[in-house]
Amino acid sequence: MQEGLTNTEFRVLLEMLAQLVESKATTIQEAAALIRQFKPE
């Protein structure tokens, strides 16, 4: 069983995150907060 993401899956995830940041964040701090929401605990 493979663990982790393939390169394609990782690129798709990054693109989705970029689109989220572009559509929601108006400051650098907001962008950082959006990205940190995806950080595993």
Helices and strands as residue ranges (DSSP letters): H 7-24, H 28-36
